[in-house]
Amino acid sequence: MQMRSLGRCIRWFLFFSSVSVVAPLQAELIFAAPPQYDEQTAREIYGPLIRYLELILGENVVFQYPANWREYSKNMREDRYDIVFDAPHFSSWRMKNIEHEPVVRLPGTLDYVIVTDRQEKYINRLRDLVSAQICSLVSPNLSTMTVYHLFENPVNMPQIKEIDGSYHDVYLALKKHQCKAAVLRESDYETLAAAEKQRIKIIAKSQAMPERTITVSRRLRAKKQVITLMLTSVEGARAGENIFREYGKQPQEFVPVRPEEYKDLDSLLSHVVWGW
């Protein structure tokens, strides 16, 4: 208990030391995340984290909700975001192209599976999906980019039927026979009822990738260490509770990143035609 109290004192000493050298409030810092939820839901999920970031940084932090993926991608490429929480292929692209640096991520890894109906006797491996239709979330969602990456030869590329909503909606589309296969997060597949798992079979798995990550722009480089320290503290975990709950994360804490984990993941975006 004494060690924990000492650690907390050290963190807060570093925090106040950093705040003491902050100039008077500058222009607002922009926090962004992908348009996976409606605006109200997104603000409820990220609100506590944003308020905690304001406390850490001593500056106004505003959530800029993107209307769609196109707007989100455009703003990102134009380096309009100061703090971003999203998937590792975007983090990798920002690190490589606009000098963002990763600070923390969710625990665990991101893994995807391609599944099909067990009654599809002639679909048992990736090459059986050549020219077939696969249901997946709207690109550039990581699950969809993973499919493109698995089929590197454009001649063999399947047709992607993009589904709005969640992985549950993707799975429902498969059940309704709107496609021959579907891409699911492995964690979502694991939560399916036993009877549902009996209906489908896995024909491919993705590589394991780092979980969703927070990166900061070069404008916050001097405060990167303090941000990492405070987000990995008990107080930081409390600020992220809504995010951990949304993604079903255990343990419920942010973890430090290793930059090498993101090497070349930006290549997953090369199949997108929106300027990547």
JOLINUR-V544366 format. One record per residue. N is the residue number from 1. PSI is psi in whole degrees, 0 to 359 (* if undefined). BURIAL is 1 if it has 24 or more other C-alpha atoms within 12 Angstrom, else 0. D_LAST is the distance of its C-alpha to the last C-alpha in Angstrom with 2 decimals. Layout:
n = [N;N]
psi = [PSI;PSI]
burial = [BURIAL;BURIAL]
d_last = [D_LAST;D_LAST]
This chain:
n = [1;2;3;4;5;6;7;8;9;10;11;12;13;14;15;16;17;18;19;20;21;22;23;24;25;26;27;28;29;30;31;32;33;34;35;36;37;38;39;40;41;42;43;44;45;46;47;48;49;50;51;52;53;54;55;56;57;58;59;60;61;62;63;64;65;66;67;68;69;70;71;72;73;74;75;76;77;78;79;80;81;82;83;84;85;86;87;88;89;90;91;92;93;94;95;96;97;98;99;100;101;102;103;104;105;106;107;108;109;110;111;112;113;114;115;116;117;118;119;120;121;122;123;124;125;126;127;128;129;130;131;132;133;134;135;136;137;138;139;140;141;142;143;144;145;146;147;148;149;150;151;152;153;154;155;156;157;158;159;160;161;162;163;164;165;166;167;168;169;170;171;172;173;174;175;176;177;178;179;180;181;182;183;184;185;186;187;188;189;190;191;192;193;194;195;196;197;198;199;200;201;202;203;204;205;206;207;208;209;210;211;212;213;214;215;216;217;218;219;220;221;222;223;224;225;226;227;228;229;230;231;232;233;234;235;236;237;238;239;240;241;242;243;244;245;246;247;248;249;250;251;252;253;254;255;256;257;258;259;260;261;262;263;264;265;266;267;268;269;270;271;272;273;274;275;276]
psi = [319;320;319;318;320;317;320;320;319;316;314;329;315;321;308;330;320;320;328;338;2;135;169;153;127;193;154;142;141;123;138;155;160;156;59;345;166;163;317;316;318;318;326;322;313;349;308;322;318;317;323;321;323;319;316;314;341;25;159;131;123;145;118;105;121;137;330;178;325;316;318;314;317;312;323;314;331;7;45;349;139;324;126;137;112;193;161;336;325;317;315;318;317;321;321;326;331;22;28;155;137;143;310;166;172;155;155;193;165;124;143;151;145;123;158;167;138;339;350;87;336;10;104;352;171;315;344;351;6;123;0;167;129;131;134;166;161;130;150;44;144;324;317;319;328;320;312;322;323;328;76;334;114;332;328;6;131;171;129;121;106;132;127;146;226;180;334;319;324;316;321;323;321;317;331;8;34;351;166;337;170;153;124;151;140;324;325;321;317;335;355;147;154;320;324;320;330;340;339;169;148;130;350;152;149;171;156;133;156;149;177;141;149;125;156;150;170;340;342;15;320;340;7;315;318;319;313;314;315;327;336;7;174;320;322;320;321;321;335;9;318;323;314;319;318;322;9;42;133;130;158;82;154;146;152;159;159;112;328;340;338;1;126;3;339;339;339;341;354;343;354;141;13;30;7;*]
burial = [0;0;0;0;0;0;0;0;0;0;1;1;0;0;1;0;0;1;1;0;0;0;0;0;0;0;0;0;1;1;1;1;1;1;1;1;0;0;0;0;0;1;1;0;1;1;1;1;1;1;1;1;1;1;1;1;1;1;1;0;1;1;1;1;1;1;0;0;1;0;0;1;1;0;1;1;1;0;1;1;1;1;1;1;1;1;1;1;1;1;1;1;1;1;1;1;0;1;0;1;1;1;1;1;1;1;1;1;1;1;1;1;1;1;1;1;1;0;0;0;0;0;1;0;0;1;0;1;1;1;0;0;1;1;1;1;1;1;1;1;1;1;1;1;1;1;1;1;1;1;1;0;0;0;0;0;0;1;1;1;1;1;1;0;0;1;1;1;0;1;1;1;1;1;1;0;0;1;1;1;1;1;1;1;1;1;0;1;1;0;0;0;0;0;0;0;0;0;0;1;1;1;1;1;1;1;0;0;1;1;1;1;1;1;1;1;1;0;1;1;0;0;1;1;1;1;1;1;1;1;1;1;1;0;1;1;1;1;1;1;1;1;1;1;0;0;1;0;1;0;0;1;1;1;1;1;1;0;1;0;1;1;0;0;1;1;1;1;1;0;1;0;0;0;0;0]
d_last = [49.13;50.01;47.04;44.67;46.28;45.99;42.29;41.75;43.77;41.72;38.44;39.87;41.35;37.98;36.49;39.23;39.14;35.49;36.19;39.20;37.19;34.68;35.19;36.17;33.57;30.52;27.95;26.74;24.11;21.47;21.03;18.35;17.81;16.14;18.12;20.03;23.40;25.25;25.51;29.02;28.33;25.30;27.52;30.24;28.08;26.46;29.33;31.50;28.72;27.79;31.49;31.87;29.01;30.89;33.99;32.42;30.74;33.44;30.96;29.94;26.93;25.75;23.70;21.22;20.88;17.81;19.11;16.40;12.99;11.56;13.38;12.52;8.72;9.53;12.16;10.35;7.88;11.25;13.03;15.60;16.44;19.09;19.62;17.35;18.55;16.25;15.32;14.83;11.37;10.20;13.02;12.06;8.62;10.75;13.48;11.78;10.03;12.27;15.41;15.83;18.59;19.55;23.05;24.11;23.15;25.09;27.53;27.01;24.10;21.76;22.89;22.44;24.90;24.97;28.33;30.47;33.93;36.67;38.39;35.70;37.82;35.59;32.34;32.63;29.62;26.03;27.09;29.27;26.25;25.12;24.64;25.87;24.45;22.99;22.86;20.07;18.58;16.06;12.45;10.34;13.66;14.11;16.98;15.22;12.40;15.48;17.10;14.43;14.64;18.42;18.52;16.71;18.80;17.59;21.33;22.12;19.41;21.12;20.68;19.03;21.13;19.24;21.75;21.83;23.56;24.16;24.71;28.27;27.21;25.34;28.55;30.70;28.79;29.60;33.20;33.45;32.43;29.42;27.65;28.81;26.89;24.89;22.56;24.15;23.88;26.72;28.29;28.48;29.99;32.54;33.67;34.58;38.31;40.11;40.92;37.28;36.38;39.21;37.58;34.41;33.47;30.52;29.24;26.29;24.96;21.69;21.70;22.59;19.90;20.67;21.28;19.57;19.31;19.96;18.22;19.44;18.20;19.97;22.30;23.84;24.01;27.80;28.21;26.03;29.17;31.06;28.30;28.14;31.94;32.47;29.94;31.51;34.95;37.11;36.28;32.54;33.07;35.09;32.37;29.94;32.49;30.89;27.57;29.50;31.57;28.67;27.11;30.55;30.25;33.23;33.99;32.95;31.54;28.45;28.27;27.13;23.98;23.73;20.56;20.85;20.28;16.53;16.21;13.48;12.64;8.97;9.27;9.91;6.40;6.15;8.32;6.59;6.86;5.89;3.79;0.00]
